[in-house]
């Protein structure tokens, strides 16, 4: 089983500008269930692999809807914690290219109060973490403890930092903490923009090679219009281009890549990334890129199902 840990929140996404404006020319906001790790769990679950979500979710109406959507996506909720704290909110602004920019409301919310559940079940083969879950305390320390403990017992550990600058009050401290995680991370999935932020402007491929020297087995770089690439100790093993689609927005695109990669690795029973050659990596990245192309063609984070993948050319 794959376990995905991290925040679940509600994205408030701008509605149709033609009929949903309010005072001041602002667009009405529509609730979309999200959060990076939540989207990763949905993506993996919808692609037919056994997936569980580990977080703390509010008992409010948003939280109830989140749990219902997890079940509808075949995601196991046995590890889910519940609390009467409010749900985290992220107000989304879309730029001219459909890229999302966020303002967060996180004080005293449920997901940041997640507790360390102790050792995960023996049937867990992969643990995926990232985004606000690795930033907001006290939850970040709980997830960090899980990362180190599960890596030590041989679980395939996967990290997507998915940087949200507005919530990182001490960038230098976060960068140092990120570096400290690398020996316990087998697969790092990261965007070009996040790689540049973490290294204060270094070339992403050069940064990836440095992270591999720190202990990571493979770095998957999402490069926007330039596609997806993987770098290992052997160099850049594979690259696949982005698929051409009409982009509605990019919310959940990177999360879908991570969920689809987890699904592909699980389906092919990969626990040692060193066993993958260039051809296998191209197949894995192509599967992830296809899944992400379906997500960006929809409003909000709506990862595809196995049926969607099979019916899309």
C-alpha positions in Angstrom: 0.0 0.0 0.0 1.0 3.6 -0.7 0.6 6.1 2.2 0.3 9.8 1.3 0.7 12.3 4.2 0.1 16.0 4.3 -2.5 18.7 4.3 -6.1 18.6 2.9 -7.6 22.0 2.3 -10.2 23.9 0.3 -9.1 26.0 -2.7 -11.4 28.9 -3.4 -11.1 29.2 -7.1 -12.3 32.2 -9.3 -15.6 31.4 -11.1 -16.7 32.4 -14.5 -15.8 36.1 -15.1 -18.8 36.6 -17.3 -21.5 35.9 -14.8 -20.0 35.7 -11.3 -18.5 39.1 -10.5 -19.1 40.8 -7.2 -18.3 44.2 -5.7 -15.1 45.8 -6.9 -14.9 43.7 -10.1 -13.8 40.6 -8.1 -14.9 37.1 -9.3 -17.0 34.9 -7.1 -15.0 32.1 -5.5 -16.0 28.5 -5.9 -14.8 25.8 -3.3 -12.6 23.0 -4.7 -11.2 20.3 -2.4 -7.5 20.2 -2.6 -4.1 20.4 -0.9 -1.0 18.9 -2.6 -0.9 15.6 -0.7 -4.6 15.2 -0.8 -4.5 15.6 -4.6 -1.6 13.0 -4.8 -3.7 10.5 -2.8 -6.7 11.1 -5.1 -4.5 10.7 -8.2 -3.0 7.4 -7.0 -6.3 6.0 -5.8 -8.2 6.8 -9.0 -5.5 5.0 -11.0 -6.3 1.8 -9.2 -3.5 1.2 -6.7 -4.0 0.7 -3.0 -3.6 4.1 -1.4 -4.2 5.5 2.1 -4.3 9.2 3.2 -2.7 10.2 6.5 -3.7 13.7 7.8 -6.0 15.4 10.3 -9.3 16.5 8.7 -11.9 18.8 10.1 -15.3 17.6 11.2 -16.8 20.6 9.5 -18.7 20.4 6.2 -15.6 20.8 4.1 -13.9 18.0 6.0 -16.9 15.7 5.5 -16.8 16.4 1.8 -13.1 15.6 1.7 -13.6 12.2 3.4 -16.5 11.5 1.0 -14.3 12.3 -2.0 -11.5 10.1 -0.7 -13.9 7.2 -0.5 -15.2 7.9 -3.9 -11.6 7.8 -5.2 -10.9 4.4 -3.5 -8.5 6.0 -1.0 -8.3 4.2 2.4 -9.0 6.5 5.4 -8.1 4.2 8.2 -5.1 6.4 9.1 -7.1 9.6 8.9 -7.4 11.7 12.1 -10.4 14.0 12.7 -10.8 17.2 14.7 -13.2 20.0 15.3 -10.7 22.7 14.1 -11.6 24.5 10.9 -10.4 23.4 7.4 -7.4 25.2 5.9 -8.4 27.6 3.1 -6.4 28.7 0.1 -7.7 31.6 -2.0 -6.5 31.1 -5.6 -5.8 33.8 -8.1 -5.1 32.7 -11.7 -2.8 34.7 -14.0 -3.2 35.1 -17.7 -1.6 31.7 -18.4 -3.9 29.8 -15.9 -1.1 29.4 -13.3 -2.3 29.5 -9.8 -1.2 31.9 -7.0 -2.3 31.3 -3.4 -3.2 33.2 -0.2 -3.5 30.8 2.7 -5.6 30.8 5.9 -4.0 28.3 8.2 -4.1 29.5 11.8 -5.4 26.8 14.1 -6.6 24.6 11.3 -7.0 20.8 11.5 -4.4 19.5 9.1 -1.4 21.2 10.8 -2.3 19.4 14.1 -1.8 15.9 12.8 -0.1 13.5 15.3 2.6 10.9 14.5 0.7 7.6 14.3 3.8 5.6 15.0 5.2 2.9 12.7 3.1 2.5 9.6 1.5 -0.9 8.8 3.9 -3.6 7.5 2.2 -3.6 4.1 3.2 0.0 3.4 5.7 0.0 0.5 5.8 3.8 -0.3 5.4 7.0 1.7 4.8 10.3 -0.1 5.0 13.6 1.7 5.2 17.3 0.9 3.8 20.8 0.5 2.4 22.5 3.6 2.6 19.3 5.6 6.4 19.8 5.7 6.2 23.4 6.7 3.5 24.1 9.3 4.1 23.0 12.8 3.5 20.9 14.8 2.5 18.6 11.9 5.8 19.1 10.0 7.8 17.5 12.8 5.4 14.6 12.9 5.8 14.0 9.2 9.6 14.4 9.4 9.7 11.7 12.1 7.7 9.4 9.8 10.0 10.1 6.9 13.1 9.2 8.8 11.5 6.1 10.5 10.0 4.6 7.3 13.2 5.3 5.3 15.2 3.4 7.9 13.0 0.3 7.4 13.3 0.4 3.6 10.1 2.1 2.5 10.2 3.9 -0.8 10.1 7.5 0.4 8.9 10.2 -2.0 9.0 14.0 -1.4 7.6 17.0 -3.3 8.4 20.2 -1.4 5.9 22.1 -3.6 7.1 25.5 -2.2 4.6 28.0 -0.9 6.8 31.0 -0.2 4.1 33.0 1.6 4.1 30.4 4.5 7.9 30.0 4.8 8.8 32.7 7.3 12.5 31.8 7.5 13.7 30.6 4.0 17.2 29.9 5.2 16.0 27.6 8.0 13.6 25.8 5.6 16.4 25.3 3.0 18.6 23.8 5.7 15.8 21.5 6.9 15.1 20.4 3.4 18.7 19.5 2.9 18.6 17.4 6.1 15.7 15.3 4.7 17.6 14.3 1.5 19.5 11.2 2.9 16.0 9.8 3.8 14.4 10.6 0.4 14.6 8.0 -2.4 12.6 9.9 -5.0 12.4 13.7 -5.1 9.7 15.2 -7.4 10.2 18.9 -7.9 9.3 21.7 -10.3 11.9 23.9 -12.0 10.6 26.9 -10.1 10.9 25.2 -6.7 14.4 23.9 -7.5 15.4 27.5 -8.3 13.9 28.8 -5.1 15.6 26.1 -2.9 19.0 26.8 -4.4 18.5 30.6 -4.8 18.8 30.5 -8.5 20.9 27.5 -9.5 20.2 25.6 -12.6 17.6 22.9 -11.8 19.6 20.0 -13.4 22.7 21.0 -11.5 20.7 21.3 -8.3 19.3 17.8 -8.9 22.8 16.4 -9.2 23.8 18.0 -5.9 20.7 16.5 -4.2 21.6 13.0 -5.6 25.1 13.5 -4.1 23.3 14.1 -0.8 21.6 10.7 -0.9 18.5 10.9 -3.2 18.3 8.1 -5.7 16.4 10.0 -8.4 15.1 13.5 -9.0 12.1 14.0 -11.3 11.9 17.6 -12.6 8.6 19.0 -13.9 9.5 21.6 -16.4 6.2 23.1 -17.5 6.0 23.4 -21.3 9.4 21.6 -21.5 8.0 18.4 -20.1 9.3 16.0 -17.4 12.8 14.7 -16.9 14.5 12.4 -14.4 18.1 12.7 -13.2 19.9 9.9 -11.4 23.5 9.1 -10.4 23.9 8.1 -14.1 22.9 11.5 -15.3 19.7 12.6 -17.1 18.2 9.2 -17.9 15.0 10.2 -19.6 12.9 13.2 -20.7 9.4 13.3 -22.1 7.7 16.3 -23.6 4.5 17.9 -22.3 1.3 16.8 -24.1 -0.5 19.5 -26.1 -3.9 20.3 -24.5 -6.1 23.3 -23.9 -5.2 24.4 -20.4 -8.0 25.5 -18.1 -5.7 25.9 -15.1 -2.6 24.2 -13.6 -4.1 23.4 -10.2 -3.0 19.9 -9.2 -0.8 19.3 -12.2 2.4 18.5 -10.2 0.4 16.6 -7.6 -1.0 14.4 -10.4 2.5 13.7 -11.7 3.5 12.5 -8.3 0.4 10.4 -7.8 0.8 8.9 -11.3 4.4 8.1 -10.7 3.5 6.4 -7.4 0.8 4.4 -9.2 3.2 3.4 -12.0 5.9 2.3 -9.6 3.5 0.3 -7.5 1.9 -1.4 -10.6 5.4 -2.4 -11.8 6.4 -3.5 -8.3 9.4 -1.1 -8.2 10.9 -0.6 -4.8 14.5 0.0 -5.9 14.7 3.0 -8.3 18.2 1.8 -9.3 16.5 -1.1 -11.2 14.9 1.3 -13.7 16.7 1.8 -17.0 16.1 4.8 -19.4 13.3 3.0 -21.2 11.4 2.2 -18.0 11.8 5.8 -16.8 10.5 7.1 -20.2 7.4 4.9 -19.7 6.9 6.1 -16.2 7.3 9.8 -17.0 5.1 9.4 -20.1 2.3 7.9 -17.9 2.7 10.8 -15.4 2.7 13.4 -18.1 -0.4 12.0 -19.7 -2.2 12.0 -16.4 -1.2 15.7 -15.7 -2.4 16.7 -19.2 -5.9 15.5 -18.3 -5.8 17.4 -15.0 -4.9 20.7 -16.5 -7.7 20.4 -19.1 -10.1 20.6 -16.2 -11.0 23.2 -13.6 -9.4 22.6 -10.2 -7.5 19.5 -9.2 -9.4 16.7 -10.9 -6.9 13.8 -11.5 -7.9 11.2 -14.1 -9.2 7.7 -13.4 -7.8 4.6 -15.0 -10.7 4.8 -17.4 -9.9 8.4 -18.3 -6.3 7.3 -19.1 -7.4 4.4 -21.2 -9.8 6.5 -23.2 -7.4 9.4 -23.9 -5.1 9.1 -26.9 
